Amino acid sequence: MASLSPSDQVAPDLTALSEAQREGRPSRLRRALRHSLPMAGVVVAVVLVTGMAYSVYERNRRGAAILGNDLITAIDRRVAVQMESYFAPAQQFLELADEAGAGRSVPSGAREVLRFARHALATVTAATAFSYADPEGNFLFVIRNDKGSFDSKLVERQGEKRTVAWTRRDAQGKVVSVESDQADTFDPRTRPWYLGAERTKKPYWTDTYPFFTLKKPGITVSVPHFDADGKLQTVMAVDIELANLCAFLKQLDVGKNGNAFILDRSGRIVAYPSDDWLPVDRPDAKAPMLDELGDPLMTRIFNHLRVAGFGRQVLTFDDQHVIVSSEPVSMITDKNWVVVIVVPETDFVGFVADSAFATLLMSGLVVLIVAGLSGLLAWRSVAADRTVTAAAARQQALEARTRTFVELARTSGPTDGSEDVGLAGALETAATACAGKRVAVWRLNSDRTSLLCEDCFDRTVHDHTSGMELHRDQMPDLFAALGNGEPIDAQDASQGRTADLFVAYLKPLGTTSVYIVPIVSNGRLTGMITVEDPARGEHTASMVEFCDALAVVLALRYAAAAPPVPVAARAAVAAAGGGSAGSTSVESFATRESRLEQTLMLADASLDDLEENAIERATIAVLKLPMWTTVAKRPTSCEESTAMEAIVNELRRSIESSGLTYAALLDDQLVLAAFSGDKTAVTASARCVATAMLDLRDRLLELEERWNISLDFSFAIDIGTVMSLTVATDPPSRHLWGGAIGVAKVLSTSTARRTIAASETAYELLADRFLFRPRGTYFLPETGDMRTFVLVDRL
């Protein structure tokens, strides 16, 4: 009978120990009953107290709501009475003035009407001014002055001659001056009160507007006078300033925060409790609509009234209940105005909530005492269960790590190129324990000049990649720090010892922080473990412990194993042996064509339908040029007129010597392509494009250094199907569109600047001649999830 190795015996012992611990724990049902019974009594007490308080609150609230409705009804009636008393005397005065004028023209009736108006206006406080006009444009205007008397203006027309005279009076009514104002261009026949009375042939009430003389908001009531033949003889009008009505609305006590205002049926304001709601700098200005006041609450109320109609209702805005009463007001005008009262419901029922809160507070004290006693009984039991649960969780985590280390120690690294299952599982466990984005193991090669990625687990896409290489001459600070054997915790990877690693590897992958543990065997550095963007705080201790233990296991594993062969050497061997890299039978092409077929099926098409105009396996490159604002001026030591012109000329020279099949510049993107009718020549086309991209990158970097400016450019390469179109120019030109061009554009705009992104199909064809590093898996147009890489240089 064969004996078991120590590593074979560890896992069964751990499993038995774990099962024994689980058997000793109390069942979940017993723990739940023990903890819930004391709390159940507290919950019952809380429910009873809350129910009693809510019942009292609802009864008080309904009573307060009834009182609030009665108060709003009383305010409605008060506003209606105020408006009746405000407007009725003005119309009665106007009817008496019309009788006094008896239809006479202004020149013949002005003296008698003026005498009547001066005495009558003194008793009608709402009336601000009186107007008397005839169809010839003659006009008499009487207005209050600041001396407590009245001034009058008389406009007389005799043919083309027009005279305007102002008569000023003192407090006793004596004439103190007569002034001529030839600059006055006022014509009563153009005013809304004149036109409305002439059109309706009955007393007419205008909308709210700024008075021509007073520059204050108001309304005007006018009365026309017609002769027996129906011909208009005169129009008399009274201006009613709304300042007093607005002041009355401001003084209304509508709760603590409510207010009242008057609208017409269209939502336009008639009177508002404010002093600046109507502009006075424009004589043709109309009163604003309610939603034009700049108050979000009023706007929402206006929109609701416009849809649901007027009436009394309780509306809810942002968890605030607002009582809105919009009742029509009965008055002598024909405007059908509406009195709108807006008041927060809390103004009426707020005291009820305060009372209920006080009741709940006192009841809560009682409940707290009961809860404290119950909690004291359950505390020890809960604390004990927490201790047991925490210990069990730690034990489970320890068991998982131990199983991982046992499996990793049991299996040696594969030598046939197959997947290292033990290492892959260890990295997946490490990514979970550290809550990191990616966890990778890097091993120092035989000549100790570079670190080769043996396996990198990306937790965001649950995928493994390998093959990336970090060179000592590119990252001397990192290699020197690793030689010290101490962990590196770089919360900002762009600074300090990891700055070079950040620029070359971390930044393109969107990583900002990294935790690095050197792998040291017999005092010599053999590799490192990297955890990208790990979770800090409570995960830090677990990360440190796990990575230290993993480094020890890997150091023992690497002690007897041969160092990895550099990428360049492996690629050379693969190329010499006729490996698959660079051949045209790449599996990813079949996958892409299958996904493209599915996309075309949605458009009722297929690849066979596109065969005449489609180019399969064309190598496409997109260069995203710098923003135009950075290259629009002429740099120092530049012969061209702009930096962009110099860049385009430099690119043209490179493209002309590259052997590319196609080049097109549109805005800030340069599209390059190489393809052939022979499908077996796709590898040569791909190498041509990759070489051209590296040359273009070097030329742009040289321009950056020469001009001492930063050029924000990026590249992308993809190999796939594109559409071809011949444009009827002289001579005819070819236009490429769709397919791989769209993929390359997405990659060029999403990659880091100054880098060359490559799709999976491009990588698989070029990996034997060019150096790549993995960039991650992304969802790309028409292709679905695809691995992407960064082209670094030639091998």
C-alpha positions in Angstrom: 0.0 0.0 0.0 1.4 3.3 -1.0 2.0 5.9 1.7 0.5 9.4 1.5 2.7 12.5 1.4 2.2 15.1 4.1 0.5 17.4 1.6 -2.0 14.7 0.8 -2.9 14.3 4.4 -3.4 18.1 5.2 -6.6 18.7 3.3 -8.6 15.7 4.8 -7.5 16.8 8.3 -8.7 20.3 7.7 -12.0 19.1 6.4 -12.6 16.9 9.4 -11.7 19.7 11.8 -14.1 22.1 10.0 -17.0 19.6 10.1 -16.4 19.0 13.9 -16.5 22.7 14.5 -19.8 23.1 12.6 -21.3 20.2 14.6 -20.6 22.0 17.9 -22.4 25.2 16.9 -26.0 25.8 18.0 -28.5 25.6 15.2 -29.7 28.8 13.6 -33.3 28.2 14.7 -32.3 27.9 18.4 -30.1 31.0 18.1 -32.9 33.0 16.4 -35.4 32.0 19.1 -33.1 32.9 21.9 -32.3 36.3 20.5 -35.8 37.2 19.1 -38.0 36.5 22.2 -36.8 39.5 24.3 -36.9 41.7 21.2 -40.4 40.5 20.3 -41.7 41.9 23.5 -40.1 45.3 22.7 -41.5 45.2 19.2 -45.0 44.6 20.6 -44.7 47.5 23.0 -43.4 49.8 20.2 -46.3 48.8 18.0 -48.9 49.4 20.7 -47.5 52.8 21.6 -47.1 53.8 18.0 -50.6 52.8 17.1 -52.0 54.8 20.0 -50.0 57.9 19.0 -50.9 57.5 15.4 -54.6 57.3 16.2 -54.5 60.5 18.3 -52.4 62.2 15.6 -54.9 61.3 12.8 -57.9 62.6 14.8 -56.2 65.9 15.6 -55.0 66.2 12.1 -58.5 65.8 10.6 -59.8 68.4 13.0 -57.0 70.8 12.1 -57.6 70.3 8.4 -61.3 71.2 8.9 -60.3 74.4 10.7 -57.8 75.1 7.9 -60.4 74.8 5.2 -62.7 77.1 7.1 -59.9 79.7 7.4 -59.2 79.5 3.7 -62.9 79.9 2.9 -63.0 83.0 5.1 -59.9 84.4 3.3 -61.6 83.8 -0.1 -64.6 85.7 1.0 -62.6 88.5 2.5 -60.6 88.9 -0.8 -63.8 88.9 -2.8 -65.3 91.6 -0.6 -62.1 93.6 -0.8 -62.0 93.4 -4.5 -65.7 94.4 -4.8 -65.2 97.4 -2.6 -62.0 98.3 -4.5 -63.4 98.1 -8.1 -67.1 99.0 -7.8 -66.7 102.7 -6.9 -64.4 103.2 -9.9 -67.0 101.9 -12.4 -69.8 103.8 -10.8 -67.7 107.0 -11.0 -67.1 106.3 -14.6 -70.8 105.9 -15.4 -71.5 109.3 -13.8 -68.7 110.9 -15.7 -70.1 109.5 -18.9 -73.5 111.1 -18.1 -71.7 114.4 -17.5 -70.0 114.2 -20.8 -73.2 113.3 -22.6 -71.2 112.2 -25.7 -69.7 115.6 -26.4 -66.2 115.8 -27.9 -63.3 116.6 -25.6 -62.9 120.2 -26.7 -66.6 121.0 -25.9 -67.0 118.9 -22.8 -63.6 119.1 -21.2 -64.4 122.0 -18.8 -67.5 120.3 -17.2 -66.0 116.8 -17.2 -62.8 118.1 -15.6 -64.7 119.8 -12.8 -66.7 116.7 -12.1 -63.6 114.4 -12.3 -61.6 116.5 -9.8 -64.3 116.3 -7.2 -65.2 112.7 -7.8 -61.6 111.3 -7.8 -61.1 112.7 -4.3 -63.7 110.2 -3.0 -62.7 107.1 -5.1 -59.4 106.1 -3.5 -58.9 103.1 -5.9 -58.9 105.4 -8.9 -55.5 106.9 -9.8 -56.3 108.7 -13.0 -59.2 109.6 -15.3 -59.1 109.6 -19.2 -61.5 111.2 -21.6 -60.9 110.7 -25.4 -62.8 111.1 -28.7 -62.3 109.5 -32.1 -60.4 112.6 -33.4 -57.6 111.9 -30.9 -58.5 114.7 -28.4 -57.7 113.7 -24.9 -58.3 114.9 -21.3 -56.3 113.2 -18.6 -56.7 113.9 -14.8 -54.2 112.4 -12.4 -53.4 112.7 -8.7 -50.2 114.6 -7.8 -47.9 114.4 -4.8 -49.5 117.6 -3.3 -52.8 115.9 -2.6 -54.5 117.6 -5.6 -54.9 116.8 -9.3 -52.9 117.7 -12.5 -54.6 117.5 -15.9 -53.3 117.1 -19.4 -55.3 118.3 -22.4 -54.4 117.1 -26.0 -56.2 119.0 -28.8 -56.0 118.3 -32.5 -56.9 120.8 -35.2 -56.1 119.2 -38.5 -52.4 118.6 -38.5 -51.8 120.8 -35.5 -51.5 119.1 -32.2 -51.1 120.8 -28.8 -50.4 119.3 -25.4 -50.8 121.3 -22.2 -50.3 120.2 -18.6 -52.1 122.2 -15.9 -50.5 121.9 -12.4 -52.4 122.6 -9.2 -51.4 123.0 -5.6 -52.9 121.4 -2.5 -55.9 123.9 -2.6 -56.6 123.1 -6.2 -55.3 126.5 -7.6 -53.5 126.5 -10.9 -49.8 127.1 -10.3 -48.5 126.6 -13.9 -49.5 125.6 -17.4 -46.9 123.8 -19.3 -46.7 122.8 -23.0 -45.2 119.4 -23.8 -44.7 119.1 -27.5 -42.6 115.9 -27.1 -45.6 114.0 -25.8 -46.7 111.6 -28.5 -49.5 109.9 -26.6 -52.5 108.8 -28.7 -55.4 107.4 -26.7 -56.8 105.6 -29.7 -53.9 103.1 -29.5 -54.4 102.2 -25.9 -56.0 98.9 -24.9 -58.7 100.5 -22.9 -59.9 102.6 -25.9 -59.6 99.7 -28.4 -61.4 97.3 -26.0 -64.3 99.6 -25.4 -64.7 100.4 -29.1 -64.6 96.7 -30.0 -67.0 95.4 -27.3 -69.3 98.5 -27.2 -69.7 98.0 -23.5 -67.8 98.6 -20.3 -64.4 97.0 -20.8 -61.8 95.9 -18.2 -58.2 95.6 -19.5 -55.6 93.0 -18.4 -52.8 94.1 -16.0 -50.3 96.4 -17.7 -47.9 99.3 -16.7 -49.5 102.7 -16.8 -48.0 105.1 -19.5 -47.6 108.0 -17.1 -47.2 106.4 -13.6 -45.0 103.5 -14.7 -46.9 101.3 -12.2 -48.9 98.2 -12.7 -52.7 98.5 -12.8 -55.8 97.9 -14.8 -58.2 100.2 -16.6 -62.0 100.2 -16.9 -63.4 102.1 -19.8 -66.9 103.0 -21.0 -67.8 103.9 -24.6 -70.5 106.3 -25.7 -72.3 105.8 -29.0 -74.8 108.1 -30.7 -78.2 106.9 -32.0 -76.6 105.7 -35.3 -74.1 103.6 -33.4 -71.2 105.9 -34.1 -68.5 106.1 -31.3 -68.5 109.6 -29.7 -66.3 109.3 -26.6 -64.5 106.8 -24.4 -64.0 107.5 -20.7 -61.7 105.4 -18.6 -60.4 105.2 -15.0 -56.9 103.8 -14.1 -57.0 101.6 -11.0 -53.5 101.1 -9.5 -53.0 97.7 -8.1 -50.5 98.7 -5.4 -53.2 99.0 -2.7 -54.6 95.6 -3.7 -51.2 94.0 -3.6 -50.5 95.6 -0.2 -53.8 94.1 1.0 -52.7 90.7 -0.2 -49.3 91.1 1.5 -51.0 91.9 4.8 -53.2 88.8 4.7 -52.3 86.2 7.4 -52.5 82.9 5.6 -50.9 80.6 8.1 -47.2 81.2 8.8 -45.8 80.8 5.3 -48.8 81.0 3.0 -49.8 83.8 0.6 -52.7 84.7 -1.7 -52.7 86.2 -5.2 -55.1 86.8 -8.0 -54.9 85.2 -11.5 -57.0 85.3 -14.6 -58.2 82.0 -16.2 -55.1 81.8 -18.4 -52.8 81.9 -15.4 -51.7 85.5 -15.9 -51.2 87.5 -12.7 -53.6 90.3 -11.7 -52.3 91.0 -8.2 -49.4 89.5 -6.3 -48.1 90.1 -2.8 -44.9 91.7 -4.0 -43.5 95.0 -5.2 -41.5 94.0 -8.3 -43.6 91.3 -10.0 -44.4 93.5 -13.1 -41.6 95.3 -15.1 -42.0 99.0 -15.4 -39.2 99.7 -17.9 -41.3 98.6 -20.9 -44.7 100.3 -21.5 -45.9 97.4 -23.6 -45.1 94.8 -21.0 -47.7 92.3 -20.0 -48.3 90.9 -16.6 -46.2 87.7 -16.2 -47.7 84.2 -16.1 -47.5 82.4 -12.7 -44.7 80.1 -14.0 -42.6 83.1 -15.1 -41.9 84.4 -11.5 -38.8 82.2 -11.1 -40.4 80.3 -8.1 -40.2 76.5 -8.7 -43.1 75.9 -6.4 -45.3 78.4 -8.2 -44.3 76.9 -11.5 -45.4 73.4 -10.4 -48.6 74.7 -9.0 -49.4 76.5 -12.3 -48.7 73.4 -14.3 -51.0 71.4 -12.1 -53.8 73.9 -12.3 -53.4 74.1 -16.1 -53.9 70.4 -16.4 -56.3 69.5 -13.5 -58.3 72.8 -13.4 -59.1 75.1 -10.6 -60.5 74.1 -7.2 -59.3 73.3 -3.7 -56.9 70.4 -3.3 -53.8 69.2 -1.4 -50.8 68.7 -3.6 -47.5 67.1 -2.7 -44.2 68.6 -3.9 -40.9 67.0 -2.8 -42.5 65.4 0.3 -44.2 68.7 1.2 -48.0 68.8 1.4 -49.3 72.2 0.1 -52.9 73.3 0.3 -53.9 75.1 -2.9 -57.3 76.9 -3.1 -58.2 78.4 -6.4 -61.7 79.6 -6.3 -63.4 82.0 -8.8 -64.1 85.5 -7.4 -67.5 87.0 -8.1 -67.2 90.7 -9.0 -68.4 93.3 -11.5 -65.7 92.7 -14.1 -66.1 90.1 -16.8 -62.6 88.8 -16.4 -63.4 85.7 -14.4 -60.5 86.1 -12.0 -59.4 83.5 -9.6 -58.2 83.9 -6.0 -55.4 81.4 -5.4 -54.3 80.7 -1.9 -51.1 78.6 -1.3 -50.2 77.5 2.2 -48.1 74.6 3.5 -50.3 72.0 5.3 -47.9 72.1 8.2 -49.0 75.7 9.0 -52.4 74.3 10.0 -51.5 70.8 11.2 -47.9 71.4 12.3 -48.9 71.7 15.9 -50.6 68.3 15.6 -47.3 66.8 14.5 -45.5 68.5 17.3 -48.0 67.1 19.8 -47.7 63.7 18.3 -43.9 63.9 18.4 -44.0 64.8 22.1 -46.3 61.9 22.8 -44.1 59.5 20.9 -41.0 60.9 22.7 -42.5 60.2 26.1 -43.7 56.8 25.0 -40.3 56.2 23.5 -38.6 56.7 26.8 -40.8 54.0 28.3 -40.0 51.7 25.3 -36.3 52.4 25.7 -36.4 51.3 29.3 -38.0 48.1 28.3 -35.7 47.7 25.4 -32.7 48.3 27.6 -33.7 45.6 30.0 -34.4 43.1 27.1 -31.2 44.1 25.4 -29.2 43.5 28.6 -30.5 39.9 28.7 -29.7 39.3 25.0 -26.4 41.1 24.9 -24.2 38.3 26.3 -25.8 35.7 24.0 -25.4 37.9 20.9 -21.8 38.8 21.8 -21.0 35.1 22.2 -22.6 34.2 18.9 -20.7 37.0 17.2 -17.4 35.7 18.6 -18.2 32.2 17.4 -19.3 33.5 13.9 -16.2 35.7 13.6 -14.0 32.8 14.6 -15.8 30.5 12.1 -15.4 33.0 9.3 -11.7 33.4 10.1 -11.4 29.6 10.2 -13.1 29.2 6.9 -10.9 31.9 5.3 -7.8 30.1 6.8 -9.0 26.8 5.5 -9.5 28.2 2.0 -6.0 29.8 2.0 -4.5 26.6 3.4 -6.2 24.5 0.7 -4.9 27.0 -1.9 -1.3 26.8 -0.6 -1.5 23.0 -0.3 -2.7 22.7 -3.9 -0.1 25.2 -5.1 2.7 23.3 -3.2 1.4 19.9 -4.4 1.6 20.9 -8.1 4.8 22.1 -9.8 4.7 24.6 -12.6 3.7 23.1 -16.0 6.6 22.6 -18.4 4.5 21.8 -21.5 2.9 25.2 -21.9 -0.4 24.1 -20.4 -2.4 26.1 -17.9 -1.0 26.1 -14.3 -4.3 25.3 -12.5 -2.7 25.6 -9.0 -1.4 29.1 -9.6 -4.6 30.2 -11.3 -6.6 29.1 -8.3 -4.2 30.8 -5.9 -4.6 34.1 -7.8 -8.4 33.9 -7.8 -8.3 33.3 -4.0 -5.9 36.2 -3.6 -8.1 38.5 -5.6 -11.1 37.7 -3.4 -9.1 38.0 -0.2 -7.5 41.3 -1.2 -10.6 42.7 -3.0 -8.3 43.8 -5.7 -8.9 44.5 -9.4 -6.1 42.3 -10.6 -3.5 40.0 -9.0 -0.5 38.8 -10.9 2.6 36.7 -10.3 5.8 37.9 -12.1 9.0 35.8 -12.3 12.5 36.9 -12.9 14.0 35.5 -16.1 17.3 33.6 -16.4 19.5 36.6 -17.1 17.7 38.6 -14.4 16.9 41.5 -16.7 13.2 41.3 -16.9 10.1 40.1 -15.0 7.7 37.8 -17.0 4.0 37.6 -16.0 3.3 34.0 -15.4 -0.4 34.6 -14.7 -2.6 37.6 -14.1 -6.2 37.2 -12.9 -8.6 40.1 -13.7 -11.4 39.9 -11.2 -13.6 42.4 -13.1 -13.9 40.1 -16.1 -12.9 36.8 -14.4 -10.1 36.1 -16.9 -6.5 35.0 -16.9 -3.7 36.5 -19.1 0.0 36.1 -19.2 3.1 37.0 -21.2 3.6 40.7 -20.2 7.3 41.6 -19.6 8.8 44.3 -17.5 12.5 45.2 -18.3 15.1 46.3 -15.7 16.4 49.1 -17.9 12.9 50.6 -18.2 12.2 50.4 -14.5 15.4 50.6 -12.5 13.8 52.1 -9.4 11.3 49.2 -9.2 13.9 46.5 -9.6 16.2 48.2 -7.0 13.3 48.4 -4.5 12.4 44.7 -5.1 16.0 43.8 -4.4 15.6 45.0 -0.8 13.0 42.3 -0.2 10.5 44.6 1.4 6.8 45.0 0.3 5.8 48.1 -1.6 2.5 49.7 -0.7 1.9 52.5 -3.3 -1.5 54.1 -2.8 -0.5 56.5 -5.5 1.4 54.4 -8.0 2.3 57.4 -10.1 4.8 58.6 -7.5 8.0 57.2 -6.1 9.4 53.7 -6.9 6.4 52.6 -8.9 6.3 55.7 -11.2 7.8 53.8 -14.2 5.5 50.8 -13.6 2.6 53.2 -13.6 3.4 54.8 -16.9 4.2 51.6 -18.8 1.7 49.2 -17.3 -0.8 50.4 -14.7 -2.1 53.7 -16.2 -3.2 52.2 -19.5 -5.3 49.6 -17.5 -6.8 52.3 -15.3 -5.0 51.3 -12.2 -4.0 54.0 -9.6 -2.6 52.0 -6.7 -0.7 48.8 -6.3 0.6 46.5 -3.5 3.8 44.6 -4.4 5.5 41.7 -2.5 8.9 40.5 -3.7 9.4 36.7 -4.0 12.8 35.9 -2.5 14.4 32.5 -2.5 17.7 31.9 -0.7 18.3 35.6 -0.4 17.8 36.2 -4.2 14.9 37.9 -5.9 13.0 35.4 -8.0 9.8 37.4 -8.8 7.0 39.5 -7.3 3.3 39.5 -6.6 1.3 42.5 -7.6 -2.2 43.4 -6.3 -3.8 46.2 -8.3 -6.2 48.7 -6.7 -6.7 46.6 -3.5 -9.3 47.5 -1.0 -7.9 49.2 2.0 -9.1 49.4 5.6 -10.2 46.1 7.0 -8.9 44.2 4.0 -5.3 45.5 4.5 -4.3 43.0 7.2 -5.8 40.1 5.2 -4.0 41.2 2.1 -0.6 41.5 3.8 -0.9 38.1 5.5 -2.1 36.3 2.4 0.5 37.9 0.0 3.4 37.1 2.4 2.3 33.5 2.7 1.8 33.2 -1.1 5.3 34.7 -1.7 6.8 32.1 0.7 5.1 29.2 -1.1 6.0 30.5 -4.6 9.6 31.0 -3.4 9.8 27.3 -2.4 8.2 26.4 -5.7 10.6 28.4 -7.8 13.7 27.2 -5.9 14.1 24.0 -7.9 12.4 25.2 -11.1 14.2 26.7 -14.1 13.7 30.4 -14.7 11.3 31.4 -17.6 12.6 32.1 -21.1 12.3 35.7 -22.2 9.4 36.5 -24.5 11.8 37.5 -27.3 13.6 34.2 -27.2 10.3 32.2 -27.1 9.0 34.2 -30.1 12.2 33.5 -32.0 11.9 29.8 -31.3 8.2 29.8 -32.3 9.0 31.6 -35.5 11.8 29.2 -36.4 9.7 26.2 -35.7 6.7 27.4 -37.8 4.5 28.2 -34.8 1.0 29.4 -35.2 1.7 33.0 -34.4 1.6 35.0 -37.5 -0.3 32.5 -39.5 -3.6 33.3 -41.0 -5.5 30.4 -39.3 -6.3 32.5 -36.2 -9.2 31.2 -34.1 -10.3 34.8 -33.3 -11.1 35.4 -37.0 -13.7 32.7 -37.0 -15.2 34.0 -33.8 -15.4 37.6 -35.2 -16.9 36.4 -38.4 -19.6 34.4 -36.5 -20.5 37.5 -34.4 -20.6 39.7 -37.5 -22.9 37.2 -39.2 -25.2 37.5 -36.2 -25.2 41.3 -36.4 -25.9 41.2 -40.1 -28.8 38.9 -39.6 -30.5 41.6 -37.5 -30.3 43.8 -40.7 -31.5 41.0 -42.9 -28.1 40.6 -44.6 -25.1 38.2 -44.6 -21.4 38.2 -45.5 -22.3 36.6 -48.8 -24.4 39.6 -49.7 -21.5 41.9 -48.9 -18.9 39.8 -50.7 -18.7 42.1 -53.8 -17.8 45.2 -51.7 -16.3 43.6 -48.5 -12.6 43.2 -47.8 -12.0 40.4 -45.4 -9.0 40.4 -43.0 -7.9 43.9 -43.8 -5.4 45.5 -41.4 -6.8 48.8 -40.2 -5.0 51.5 -38.1 -6.4 54.7 -36.7 -4.3 57.5 -35.5 -6.1 60.0 -33.3 -4.3 63.3 -33.7 -3.9 66.0 -31.0 -6.7 68.4 -30.3 -6.7 71.2 -32.9 -6.3 73.9 -30.2 -2.8 72.5 -29.3 -1.6 72.4 -32.9 -3.2 75.5 -34.4 -0.3 77.8 -33.8 3.3 77.7 -35.1 5.8 76.2 -32.7 9.4 77.5 -32.4 11.8 76.2 -35.0 9.0 75.1 -37.3 9.0 75.9 -41.0 5.3 75.3 -41.6 2.6 77.8 -40.7 1.0 75.6 -38.0 2.1 72.6 -35.9 -0.7 70.6 -37.6 0.7 71.2 -41.0 4.1 70.0 -39.9 2.6 66.9 -38.3 0.6 66.0 -41.5 3.7 66.5 -43.7 5.7 64.3 -41.4 3.0 61.6 -41.5 2.8 61.9 -45.3 6.5 61.2 -45.6 6.3 58.2 -43.3 3.2 56.8 -45.1 4.7 57.2 -48.6 7.7 55.0 -47.6 5.6 52.4 -45.6 3.9 50.4 -48.4 0.4 51.0 -47.0 -2.5 50.4 -49.3 -4.8 53.2 -48.1 -4.6 56.5 -46.1 -7.4 59.0 -45.4 -7.4 62.0 -43.0 -10.7 63.2 -41.6 -10.7 65.9 -38.9 -8.5 64.6 -36.1 -8.3 61.0 -37.2 -6.0 59.4 -39.8 -7.2 56.0 -41.1 -4.5 53.7 -42.6 -5.0 50.3 -44.1 -3.1 47.4 -45.8 -4.9 44.6 -47.5 -4.6 42.3 -50.5 -6.8 40.1 -52.6 -4.7 37.1 -51.4 -6.0 36.1 -48.0 -2.7 34.4 -47.2 -1.0 37.8 -47.3 -2.8 39.1 -44.2 0.3 38.5 -42.0 2.5 40.7 -44.3 -0.1 43.4 -44.3 -0.4 43.3 -40.5 3.4 43.6 -40.1 3.5 46.5 -42.6 0.8 48.4 -40.6 2.4 47.7 -37.2 5.8 48.8 -38.5 4.3 52.0 -39.8 2.5 52.7 -36.5 5.7 52.4 -34.6 7.5 54.7 -37.0 4.6 57.3 -36.8 4.8 57.1 -33.0 8.5 57.7 -33.0 8.2 60.6 -35.4 5.5 62.3 -33.2 7.5 61.7 -30.1 10.5 63.4 -31.9 8.3 66.4 -32.7 7.2 66.6 -29.1 10.8 66.7 -27.9 11.8 69.2 -30.7 8.9 71.6 -30.0 8.8 71.0 -26.2 5.0 70.6 -26.2 2.7 67.7 -25.3 0.9 66.2 -28.3 -2.1 64.1 -27.2 -2.2 61.3 -29.8 -3.0 57.6 -29.7 -3.1 54.7 -32.1 -5.1 51.5 -32.6 -4.8 48.4 -34.9 -7.5 45.9 -35.8 -7.8 43.2 -38.4 -11.2 42.3 -39.7 -13.8 42.9 -42.4 -14.3 46.4 -43.9 -16.5 47.7 -46.7 -15.0 49.3 -49.9 -16.6 52.0 -52.0 -15.3 53.6 -55.2 -16.0 57.3 -55.3 -16.6 58.8 -58.7 -13.9 61.4 -58.6 -11.3 62.3 -61.2 -9.4 60.0 -61.0 -11.7 57.6 -59.0 -10.8 57.1 -55.4 -11.5 54.4 -52.9 -13.3 54.9 -49.6 -13.2 52.3 -46.7 -15.9 52.2 -44.1 -17.5 50.1 -41.4 -16.3 46.9 -39.6 -12.8 47.0 -38.4 -12.6 50.7 -38.9 -15.2 51.2 -36.2 -13.4 48.9 -33.8 -10.1 50.7 -34.4 -11.7 54.1 -33.8 -13.2 52.9 -30.4 -9.8 51.5 -29.4 -7.9 54.7 -30.4 -10.2 57.0 -28.4 -10.2 54.7 -25.3 -6.5 53.9 -25.0 -3.9 56.0 -23.2 -2.1 58.7 -25.1 1.1 58.0 -27.0 0.2 54.2 -26.9 -0.8 51.8 -29.7 -3.8 49.6 -28.8 -4.3 46.3 -30.6 -7.2 44.0 -30.9 -7.0 40.2 -30.2 -6.8 39.4 -33.9 -3.9 41.8 -34.5 -2.1 40.4 -31.4 -2.3 36.8 -32.5 -0.9 37.7 -35.9 1.9 39.9 -34.7 3.0 38.4 -31.4 6.0 36.5 -33.0 7.6 39.7 -34.3 6.4 42.4 -31.9 6.3 42.9 -28.2 2.8 43.3 -26.6 1.4 43.7 -23.1 -2.1 42.8 -22.1 -4.6 45.7 -21.6 -7.8 43.9 -20.6 -11.0 42.6 -22.1 -13.5 45.1 -23.5 -16.8 45.0 -25.3 -16.2 46.2 -28.9 -18.7 47.0 -31.7 -19.8 44.0 -33.7 -17.2 41.7 -32.0 -18.5 41.4 -28.4 -16.0 40.8 -25.6 -12.5 40.8 -26.9 -9.0 40.9 -25.3 -7.0 44.0 -26.1 -3.3 44.6 -26.0 -0.7 47.4 -26.2 1.9 47.2 -28.9 5.2 48.2 -27.2 8.0 47.6 -29.8 9.6 45.2 -32.2 11.2 42.0 -30.9 
